[in-house]
Amino acid sequence: MAGHGGSEDPAVGGPARHVPVLLSDVVAALAPAAGEVVVDGTFGAGGYTRAILAAGANVLAIDRDPSAIAAAAPLVAEAAGRLTLVEGRFGDLEAIVAAHAGGAADAVVLDIGVSSMQIDEADRGFSFQKDGPLDMRMGAAGPTAADVVNRIKPGDLTRILGILGEERHAGRIARAIAARREERPFTRTLDLAETVAKVVGRSPKDRIDPATRSFQALRIFVNDELGELARALMAAERVLKPGGRLVVVTFHSLEDRIVKRFLRERSAPPAASRHMPDVAVTPPTFSSRNKAVAASPEEAERNPRARSAKLRTGVRTDAPPRADADALAFAALPTLADLPPSGD
């Protein structure tokens, strides 16, 4: 994955292809050195990986998209043993690092969201500006977006659109989808986009397409993107060596909120409770200024995807990883496991 247009990005339907966002800032934060192992958890088109390899470090790269893995074969050959590419989810980062890098890494970089390659391919079903099957899966398995909109309960769909898409018309959209699917199921992206547009409408002042937030919400839900991010952050805490760098690029507020809260809480001792007896203070696992880096006006002009990007960095201390995950809690949502069977 190589960066997406989130709810704030009007270019979600047609971003520039394969342009790594905040590349110089990411490389500076990673500070890759010869002989080090850097995990690129979201390989995509390999923009970050190429820069890391050029700096002399070895790369363990992960991507859940089989097409991204296949397209990277020439780069793997060119790297002559310094690049290991694994098809998998970055939420499984700890197991992948254990299997391929001895369980430890010097740096981890995550670029969260859907890649420009996936948006550009109509058959993947991510874009509402190109007609294609209503799929949205980053990998090759599991329910599609069509399965979700055709089968999920209207109340659950309202929560998905409202929370993951931050869509204020979520209830009206969910009811419209539920009514329309009684006539015929949704199978195509433009069909769904047109249904949403009829509900939301569009003012000439609107910066984004009426379907943007709904498509974002479905994509995040279908791919469990927030859960993957939470698992990856905790895994990075476990695999990074003391002094190891965690670098995360996000594209909308939901992702950034999780990263910001994780780094803030992991870089400070847990708050004491007046209801509990005094216990030994757990030392911070990261040092972090917790200050987001944004794209320069020049980069945002060159690459519209960079407009909403935020980069946050933490440096691993020598403290043992924490077991708690409170910092990563977010609103309860239905899961793909809750999806009613087809025909119900």
C-alpha positions as MATLAB code, in Angstrom:
seq = 'MAGHGGSEDPAVGGPARHVPVLLSDVVAALAPAAGEVVVDGTFGAGGYTRAILAAGANVLAIDRDPSAIAAAAPLVAEAAGRLTLVEGRFGDLEAIVAAHAGGAADAVVLDIGVSSMQIDEADRGFSFQKDGPLDMRMGAAGPTAADVVNRIKPGDLTRILGILGEERHAGRIARAIAARREERPFTRTLDLAETVAKVVGRSPKDRIDPATRSFQALRIFVNDELGELARALMAAERVLKPGGRLVVVTFHSLEDRIVKRFLRERSAPPAASRHMPDVAVTPPTFSSRNKAVAASPEEAERNPRARSAKLRTGVRTDAPPRADADALAFAALPTLADLPPSGD';
ca = [
       0.000    0.000    0.000;
       1.296    3.382   -0.858;
      -0.969    6.074    0.471;
      -4.566    6.946   -0.263;
      -6.935    9.824   -0.433;
      -8.982    9.848    2.755;
     -12.081   11.821    3.585;
     -10.182   15.097    3.333;
      -8.654   14.320   -0.087;
     -10.613   15.425   -3.154;
      -8.303   13.401   -5.384;
      -9.482   10.034   -4.101;
     -10.873    9.042   -7.480;
      -7.716    9.594   -9.478;
      -4.444   10.196   -7.648;
      -1.027   10.418   -9.221;
       0.396    6.932   -9.653;
       3.164    5.521   -7.476;
       4.400    8.791   -5.955;
       5.637    8.099   -2.407;
       4.202   10.647    0.006;
       6.580   12.594    2.283;
       9.476   10.476    0.980;
      12.357   12.649    2.200;
      10.738   13.099    5.632;
      10.084    9.365    5.936;
      13.670    8.447    5.045;
      15.038   11.067    7.453;
      12.876    9.693   10.277;
      13.806    6.088    9.497;
      17.532    6.957    9.323;
      18.343    3.653    7.581;
      21.968    2.525    7.798;
      23.969   -0.206    6.114;
      23.334   -3.597    7.651;
      20.152   -2.560    9.458;
      16.791   -4.295    8.936;
      13.904   -1.989    8.081;
      10.346   -3.323    7.861;
       8.212   -1.689    5.169;
       4.813   -2.884    6.326;
       2.953   -1.392    3.361;
       5.107   -2.106    0.295;
       2.688   -1.015   -2.460;
       4.717    0.105   -5.478;
       7.923    0.020   -3.435;
       8.661    3.748   -3.242;
       9.855    3.715    0.363;
      11.611    0.374   -0.051;
      13.700    1.667   -2.966;
      14.853    4.659   -0.938;
      15.703    2.479    2.065;
      17.688    0.065   -0.107;
      19.530    3.014   -1.665;
      20.583    4.070    1.845;
      22.230    0.675    2.328;
      19.769   -1.015    4.701;
      18.080   -4.379    4.186;
      14.296   -4.415    3.808;
      11.633   -6.857    4.940;
       8.570   -5.697    2.997;
       4.956   -6.779    3.509;
       1.878   -6.390    1.320;
      -1.459   -8.197    1.393;
      -2.094   -7.556   -2.323;
      -0.905  -10.467   -4.537;
      -0.608   -8.134   -7.540;
       1.825   -5.888   -5.655;
       3.924   -8.938   -4.763;
       3.994  -10.140   -8.372;
       4.897   -6.712   -9.753;
       7.865   -6.450   -7.371;
       9.765   -9.473   -8.726;
      12.276   -7.313  -10.702;
      13.052   -5.210   -7.614;
      13.597   -8.331   -5.498;
      16.056   -9.617   -8.096;
      17.792   -6.241   -8.360;
      18.217   -6.044   -4.578;
      20.350   -9.203   -4.674;
      19.288  -10.629   -1.329;
      18.748   -7.357    0.543;
      14.960   -7.357   -0.007;
      12.612   -9.993    1.368;
       9.011   -9.547    0.217;
       6.187  -11.319    2.057;
       2.520  -11.542    1.113;
       0.628  -10.869    4.325;
      -1.030   -8.305    6.571;
       1.020   -5.745    8.455;
      -1.120   -6.540   11.494;
       0.825   -9.847   11.531;
       4.119   -7.954   11.546;
       5.457   -9.647   14.669;
       5.102  -13.169   13.262;
       6.527  -12.095    9.889;
       9.560  -10.468   11.520;
      10.064  -13.599   13.654;
       9.999  -15.790   10.551;
      12.201  -13.653    8.309;
      14.352  -11.357   10.459;
      15.060  -13.196   13.681;
      12.331  -11.370   15.592;
      13.889   -7.900   15.696;
      14.037   -4.813   13.469;
      15.858   -1.483   13.463;
      12.946    0.492   11.992;
       9.338    0.060   10.871;
       7.458    2.223    8.375;
       3.701    2.075    7.728;
       1.879    4.049    5.016;
      -1.765    3.485    5.832;
      -4.581    3.088    3.335;
      -5.338    2.062   -0.214;
      -2.619    2.406   -2.844;
      -2.780    4.467   -5.999;
      -2.379    1.251   -8.003;
      -5.505   -0.202   -6.442;
      -7.542    2.963   -7.033;
      -6.394    3.143  -10.644;
      -7.575   -0.414  -11.387;
     -11.342   -0.285  -11.952;
     -11.653   -4.041  -11.403;
     -10.594   -3.609   -7.773;
     -13.738   -1.585   -7.025;
     -12.140    1.148   -4.890;
     -13.004    4.150   -7.034;
     -16.414    5.731   -7.516;
     -15.134    7.565  -10.592;
     -14.570    4.374  -12.567;
     -17.190    1.660  -12.936;
     -16.100   -1.728  -11.698;
     -17.187   -4.637   -9.526;
     -17.996   -3.543   -5.971;
     -15.054   -5.342   -4.381;
     -12.638   -3.108   -2.372;
     -10.596   -5.994   -0.952;
      -6.871   -5.300   -0.665;
      -6.238   -9.021   -0.572;
      -7.808  -11.891   -2.434;
     -10.028  -13.387    0.280;
     -13.000  -12.490    2.429;
     -16.308  -10.664    1.880;
     -16.475   -7.858   -0.678;
     -18.043   -4.430   -0.362;
     -20.995   -5.808   -2.343;
     -21.473   -8.505    0.305;
     -21.557   -5.816    2.976;
     -24.025   -3.405    1.337;
     -26.325   -6.222    0.215;
     -26.412   -8.229    3.450;
     -25.606   -6.146    6.502;
     -28.393   -4.813    8.753;
     -29.311   -1.172    8.051;
     -28.488   -0.177   11.636;
     -25.010   -1.711   11.372;
     -24.487   -0.030    8.002;
     -25.418    3.303    9.573;
     -22.729    2.819   12.231;
     -20.123    1.860    9.635;
     -20.816    4.891    7.451;
     -21.139    7.261   10.391;
     -18.049    6.163   12.320;
     -15.622    5.031    9.615;
     -16.742    7.526    6.990;
     -17.656   10.355    9.360;
     -20.723   10.702    7.131;
     -23.417   12.885    8.683;
     -26.061   11.450    6.328;
     -25.236    7.858    7.345;
     -28.759    6.911    8.441;
     -30.424    8.217    5.297;
     -27.841    6.543    3.060;
     -28.211    3.206    4.874;
     -31.990    3.299    4.537;
     -31.720    4.136    0.828;
     -29.306    1.264    0.260;
     -31.540   -1.157    2.164;
     -34.584   -0.115    0.120;
     -32.785   -0.340   -3.223;
     -31.230   -3.756   -2.562;
     -34.719   -5.195   -2.122;
     -35.264   -4.507   -5.832;
     -31.866   -5.767   -7.001;
     -28.484   -6.229   -5.320;
     -25.612   -3.813   -5.715;
     -22.799   -5.206   -7.867;
     -21.078   -2.147   -9.425;
     -19.267    0.863   -7.991;
     -21.084    3.523   -9.990;
     -24.464    2.045   -9.064;
     -23.670    2.491   -5.367;
     -22.121    5.931   -5.921;
     -25.238    7.133   -7.745;
     -27.495    5.837   -4.966;
     -25.453    7.698   -2.360;
     -25.377   10.876   -4.456;
     -29.176   10.903   -4.713;
     -29.370   10.977   -0.919;
     -26.543   13.394   -0.165;
     -26.841   15.750   -3.124;
     -24.008   18.050   -4.086;
     -23.429   21.746   -3.629;
     -21.130   23.619   -6.013;
     -19.078   24.481   -2.926;
     -18.406   20.819   -2.058;
     -14.726   19.868   -2.388;
     -15.347   16.133   -2.514;
     -17.698   13.768   -4.301;
     -20.869   12.821   -2.347;
     -19.758    9.164   -2.338;
     -16.288    9.797   -0.895;
     -17.088    9.160    2.762;
     -19.278    6.134    2.120;
     -16.636    4.483   -0.070;
     -13.970    5.257    2.528;
     -16.071    3.674    5.264;
     -16.755    0.507    3.276;
     -13.110    0.128    2.283;
     -11.923    0.511    5.880;
     -14.552   -1.977    7.080;
     -13.955   -4.593    4.369;
     -10.212   -4.585    5.066;
     -10.406   -4.067    8.873;
      -7.933   -1.232    8.408;
      -8.184    0.276   11.887;
      -7.816   -3.124   13.535;
      -4.799   -3.860   11.330;
      -3.244   -0.529   12.292;
      -3.776   -1.144   16.008;
      -2.242   -4.626   15.778;
       0.704   -3.304   13.752;
       1.517   -0.576   16.272;
       1.601   -3.048   19.145;
       3.644   -5.481   17.045;
       6.151   -2.741   16.201;
       6.535   -2.050   19.910;
       7.461   -5.706   20.402;
       9.907   -6.121   17.477;
      11.797   -2.817   17.475;
      15.237   -2.831   19.055;
      16.153   -0.102   21.565;
      16.676    3.002   19.465;
      14.480    1.567   16.712;
      12.333    4.013   14.749;
       8.591    3.732   14.158;
       7.392    5.935   11.280;
       3.703    6.095   10.327;
       2.051    8.076    7.531;
      -1.722    8.487    7.779;
      -4.265   10.154    5.519;
      -7.350   10.826    7.589;
      -8.337   11.642   11.124;
      -9.385    8.144   12.240;
      -5.962    6.663   11.491;
      -4.049    9.654   12.800;
      -6.040    9.614   16.033;
      -4.988    6.025   16.734;
      -1.300    6.685   15.987;
      -1.238    9.931   17.965;
      -2.868    8.329   21.003;
      -0.584    5.293   20.853;
       2.593    7.369   20.737;
       1.357    9.794   23.386;
       0.512    7.047   25.857;
       3.536    4.907   25.075;
       5.880    7.883   25.558;
       4.588    8.644   29.055;
       4.235    6.499   32.192;
       0.698    5.176   32.765;
      -1.366    7.515   34.930;
      -1.626    6.507   38.570;
      -5.069    5.733   40.003;
      -6.155    7.032   43.393;
      -8.327    3.909   43.736;
      -5.384    1.514   43.399;
      -2.390    0.945   45.666;
       0.956    2.352   44.564;
       2.708    0.131   42.050;
       6.003    0.331   40.232;
       5.786    2.854   37.392;
       6.046    1.314   33.946;
       8.660    3.209   31.950;
       7.817    4.655   28.526;
       8.353    2.331   25.567;
       8.793    5.168   23.061;
      10.216    8.642   23.072;
       8.150   10.910   20.853;
       7.613   14.589   20.238;
       4.190   13.498   18.934;
       4.296   16.405   16.486;
       2.864   15.559   13.080;
       4.801   16.448    9.932;
       2.713   17.571    6.955;
       3.587   17.902    3.302;
       5.053   21.141    2.067;
       2.876   23.315   -0.182;
       5.153   22.350   -3.068;
       4.672   18.613   -2.523;
       0.918   19.011   -2.052;
       0.788   20.858   -5.359;
       2.793   18.140   -7.147;
       0.986   15.225   -5.515;
      -2.641   15.758   -4.393;
      -2.497   12.600   -2.246;
      -0.037   14.364    0.045;
      -2.472   17.118    1.028;
      -3.999   15.224    3.935;
      -0.913   13.172    4.881;
       0.508   13.290    8.409;
       3.739   11.660    9.530;
       4.371   10.700   13.151;
       7.513    9.135   14.592;
       8.493    7.356   17.787;
      11.867    6.009   18.918;
      11.879    2.776   20.903;
      13.334    2.851   24.399;
      14.813   -0.178   26.147;
      11.693   -0.677   28.310;
       9.785   -3.943   27.883;
       6.647   -3.736   25.716;
       3.353   -3.077   27.425;
       0.539   -5.597   27.433;
      -2.321   -3.104   27.555;
      -4.120   -1.872   24.454;
      -6.312    0.823   26.000;
      -4.667    3.524   23.932;
      -5.962    1.871   20.790;
      -9.622    1.542   21.733;
     -12.127    3.002   19.307;
     -15.880    2.877   18.894;
     -17.400   -0.601   18.835;
     -18.377   -1.639   15.322;
     -19.872   -4.696   13.681;
     -17.284   -7.037   12.226;
     -17.163   -9.095    9.058;
     -17.935  -12.106   11.244;
     -21.299  -10.472   12.010;
     -22.260  -10.371    8.329;
     -25.457  -12.404    7.810;
     -25.063  -15.404    5.463;
     -26.064  -14.844    1.858;
     -29.812  -15.255    1.404;
     -30.732  -14.290    4.986;
];
